[in-house]
Amino acid sequence: PGGYKTPSSPVPFGAFAMSMFADILELPSLVIMAFTEYGRFIALSCSVQVMCLILLFILVLVLQPDQKDKVTLADVYFSMVFFPLLAFAAVAASLELRHDVQSRWQGTCFWSELYLVLYVSRMMCHIVVQPMTEMGPYLLFMMTIHHLISMGCYIIGLGYGRCHYWGCLDGCCEITTVFLNVLYLFNMPLEEGKLKDQIPHWLEATNSFALWLAFLVFRLMLFPYWIYTFRQDMHQRPELTRGITTSLERFIYPGTTGILLFLSSMWFIPITQGMLKTLRKSKKIQSH
C-alpha cells in the first residue's frame, strides 16, 4: 500500500490526492481492525480510568467541599499518576525501537502497544470529562480537536501495526505534562490563598524551571528531530518506508508533529514568562 516510488520519481499531486482519498475510505475498516485487536484493552483501560476519576471526585467532595471546580481537581489528581506512566511507556518504546529503519517503521513492542492503548483510552475518557469542567468554550473546542486528531493517528498505528516508534517518540513530549500537572496542583485554591503559598517557594521555582527545560528538550527540540529523522529514513530507505506505508500515514504523522511544534512554540512564551517570574520571586524571598 502507498504506491512505492523512488526518490527520483515524485508522485504527481493528482495521484497523491487520489491515493489519500482511497486511504481515507479505508479508515472505517482500519478502525475496526484496531478495536478488534486492542478493543478489550482499551475498554479495560477506560473502565479503570472512569472508576479512578469517580473515586477521586468523591474524595474531593468529602475532603475539599469548598473547591469550585471539583471535576478538574479530581482529573489533576488522577493525572499525577497517569502521565508519569504514560511518559515512561513512550520513552521505553522509543529506546527499544530506535535502532534501525525497519524497527522504527515496522517494529512493535510491549511498551509501544501499552503507550498507544493508554493514550487512546485517555483521550476517549477526557473528551467526555472536559465538558464537565469549567473550561472555556474556545479551549474546550481546541482540546477536543487535539484529542480527536492525536487519537486518530494512534488508532491508525494500532490498525496497521506499524510506525509505533514515531507515535511513541512524539509521546515523549508527555514528560512536560508531568510538571504541568504539578503546576496546576500548586495553583489549587485553598481557603486562604493557593497551595503554592503553603509550601516552600523553592519547590515551585524548581518545578517551574523543570517544566521550562522539559518543554525545551521534549517539544521544541524533539519535534524537529522527529521531522528530520522521518524524512531522512524515507530518503535513504524508501523501500522500507514509503514502500510499506500509505499516503495518509506519510501526510498525517509529520503534519500532526508540525502542528504540535507550532503550538508548543506558542505555549513556550507564557511558560518562559511564568518561569522567570517564579525565579525572580524566589530570589526576592531568599534575599529577605
C-alpha positions in Angstrom: 0.0 0.0 0.0 1.0 3.6 -0.5 2.2 3.2 -4.1 6.0 3.0 -3.6 8.0 5.5 -5.7 11.8 6.0 -5.7 13.1 9.5 -4.8 13.8 10.2 -8.5 10.1 9.7 -9.4 8.0 12.1 -7.3 4.3 11.4 -7.0 2.1 13.9 -9.0 -0.3 15.9 -6.9 -3.3 14.3 -8.6 -2.1 10.8 -7.9 -1.3 11.7 -4.3 -4.8 13.2 -3.8 -6.4 10.0 -5.2 -4.2 7.9 -3.0 -5.1 10.0 0.0 -8.8 9.7 -0.8 -8.5 5.9 -1.1 -6.7 5.7 2.2 -9.5 7.8 3.9 -12.1 5.5 2.5 -10.3 2.6 4.3 -10.4 4.3 7.7 -13.6 2.7 8.9 -12.2 -0.8 8.3 -8.9 0.3 9.8 -10.7 1.4 13.0 -12.5 -1.9 13.1 -9.1 -3.7 12.8 -7.6 -1.7 15.6 -10.5 -2.2 18.0 -10.8 -5.9 17.1 -7.2 -6.4 18.1 -6.9 -3.9 21.0 -10.5 -3.1 21.9 -10.7 -5.2 25.0 -7.5 -3.5 26.4 -8.8 0.0 25.5 -12.1 -0.8 27.2 -10.4 -2.1 30.3 -8.2 1.0 30.5 -11.2 3.3 30.1 -13.1 1.4 32.8 -10.2 1.7 35.3 -9.8 5.4 34.5 -13.5 6.1 34.9 -13.6 4.3 38.3 -10.5 6.1 39.5 -11.9 9.5 38.4 -15.3 8.8 40.2 -13.5 7.7 43.3 -11.2 10.8 43.3 -14.3 13.1 42.6 -16.0 11.6 45.7 -12.9 12.2 47.8 -12.7 15.8 46.6 -16.4 16.2 47.5 -15.8 14.9 51.0 -12.3 16.3 51.8 -12.4 19.6 49.8 -16.0 20.6 49.6 -15.1 24.3 49.1 -13.3 23.6 45.8 -15.2 25.3 42.9 -14.1 23.0 40.0 -14.1 19.6 41.6 -14.0 17.7 38.4 -10.8 19.4 37.2 -9.2 18.8 40.6 -10.1 15.1 40.5 -8.7 14.9 37.0 -5.4 16.6 38.1 -5.0 14.1 40.9 -5.5 11.2 38.5 -3.1 12.8 36.0 -0.4 13.0 38.7 -0.2 9.2 38.5 -1.3 8.5 34.9 1.0 10.7 32.9 4.3 9.6 34.5 3.3 6.0 33.5 2.3 7.2 30.0 5.6 9.1 29.5 7.6 6.1 30.8 6.0 3.8 28.3 6.7 6.3 25.4 10.3 6.7 26.4 10.8 2.9 26.9 9.2 2.1 23.5 11.3 4.8 21.7 14.5 3.4 23.1 13.6 -0.2 22.2 12.5 0.6 18.6 15.0 3.3 17.7 17.9 1.1 16.4 17.3 0.8 12.6 14.8 1.8 9.8 12.9 -1.5 10.0 12.3 -1.3 13.7 11.4 2.4 13.5 8.8 1.8 10.7 7.6 -1.8 11.3 8.6 -2.7 14.8 6.2 -3.0 17.8 6.9 -4.0 21.4 5.0 -4.3 24.7 5.8 -0.6 25.6 4.6 0.8 22.3 1.3 -1.1 22.5 0.9 -0.1 26.1 1.5 3.6 25.3 -0.9 3.6 22.3 -3.7 1.9 24.3 -3.3 4.1 27.3 -3.2 7.3 25.2 -6.3 6.3 23.1 -8.3 5.4 26.2 -7.2 8.6 28.0 -8.3 10.7 25.1 -11.7 8.9 24.9 -12.3 9.5 28.6 -11.1 13.1 28.6 -13.3 14.1 25.7 -16.2 13.1 28.0 -14.8 14.7 31.2 -13.8 18.1 29.6 -17.4 19.4 29.3 -18.0 18.7 33.0 -15.2 21.1 34.0 -15.2 24.9 33.9 -13.1 25.0 30.8 -14.0 27.9 28.4 -15.7 27.1 25.1 -12.7 28.1 22.9 -10.2 25.9 25.0 -12.8 23.1 25.1 -13.1 23.2 21.3 -9.3 23.3 20.8 -8.7 20.5 23.3 -11.3 18.3 21.7 -9.8 18.8 18.2 -6.4 17.9 19.6 -7.7 14.8 21.3 -9.5 13.6 18.1 -6.6 14.2 15.8 -3.9 12.6 18.1 -6.2 9.7 19.0 -6.9 9.2 15.3 -3.2 9.0 14.5 -2.7 6.4 17.2 -5.7 4.3 16.1 -4.2 4.2 12.6 -0.9 3.0 14.1 -2.7 0.3 16.0 -4.7 -0.8 13.0 -1.8 -1.0 10.6 0.6 -2.4 13.3 3.5 -0.2 12.2 5.1 3.2 12.8 4.8 2.7 16.6 8.2 4.3 17.1 7.1 7.6 15.6 4.0 7.7 17.7 6.0 6.9 20.9 8.7 9.4 20.0 6.1 12.1 19.8 4.6 10.7 23.0 7.9 11.6 24.9 6.5 15.1 25.0 4.1 13.9 27.7 7.1 14.3 30.1 6.2 18.0 30.1 2.6 17.2 31.3 4.1 15.7 34.5 5.4 19.1 35.5 2.4 20.9 34.2 0.1 18.9 36.4 2.3 19.8 39.4 1.9 23.4 38.4 -1.9 23.0 38.3 -1.7 21.4 41.8 0.4 24.3 43.2 -2.2 26.8 41.9 -5.1 24.9 43.6 -7.2 27.3 45.6 -7.4 26.9 49.3 -9.5 28.6 52.0 -6.7 31.2 52.2 -4.7 31.7 49.0 -3.3 28.8 47.0 -1.4 25.7 47.7 1.9 27.3 46.5 1.5 29.8 49.3 1.7 27.0 51.9 4.8 25.2 50.6 8.5 26.2 50.4 8.8 28.6 47.4 11.9 26.7 46.1 9.6 23.8 45.3 7.5 26.0 43.0 10.7 27.5 41.4 12.2 24.1 40.9 9.0 22.7 39.2 8.7 25.9 37.1 12.3 25.5 35.8 11.8 21.8 35.2 8.7 22.5 33.1 10.6 25.1 31.1 13.5 22.8 30.5 11.3 19.8 29.7 9.4 21.9 27.2 12.6 23.0 25.5 14.0 19.5 25.2 10.9 17.3 24.8 9.0 19.6 22.5 11.0 22.4 20.8 14.0 20.1 20.2 12.2 16.7 20.0 9.7 17.6 17.2 12.3 19.0 14.7 14.4 15.9 15.4 11.3 13.8 14.7 10.6 15.5 11.4 14.3 15.3 10.3 14.7 11.6 11.0 11.3 10.8 9.5 12.3 12.5 6.2 15.9 11.0 6.3 14.5 7.5 6.7 12.2 8.0 3.7 15.0 9.4 1.6 17.6 6.8 2.5 15.5 3.6 2.6 12.4 4.3 0.5 11.6 0.5 0.1 11.2 0.2 3.9 9.3 3.5 4.4 7.3 4.8 1.5 7.2 1.3 0.1 5.2 -0.1 3.1 3.1 2.9 4.2 0.1 4.7 2.8 -0.1 8.3 1.6 -2.3 9.1 4.6 0.3 7.9 7.1 3.1 9.9 5.4 1.0 13.0 5.4 -0.8 13.0 8.8 2.1 11.9 11.0 4.6 14.6 10.1 1.6 17.1 9.7 0.5 16.4 13.2 4.0 16.7 14.6 4.4 20.1 12.7 1.2 21.4 14.4 2.5 20.2 17.8 5.8 22.1 17.1 3.9 25.3 16.2 1.6 25.1 19.3 4.5 24.3 21.6 6.4 27.3 20.3 3.4 29.5 21.2 3.0 27.9 24.6 6.7 28.2 25.3 6.3 32.0 25.6 4.0 32.1 28.6 5.9 29.2 30.2 9.1 31.2 29.9 7.4 34.3 31.3 6.0 32.3 34.2 9.3 30.6 35.0 11.2 33.9 35.1 8.5 35.4 37.3 8.7 32.5 39.7 12.5 32.6 39.8 12.6 36.3 40.5 10.0 35.9 43.3 12.1 33.1 44.8 15.3 35.2 44.6 13.5 38.1 46.3 12.2 35.9 49.1 15.7 34.4 49.7 17.2 37.9 49.8 14.9 38.8 52.7 
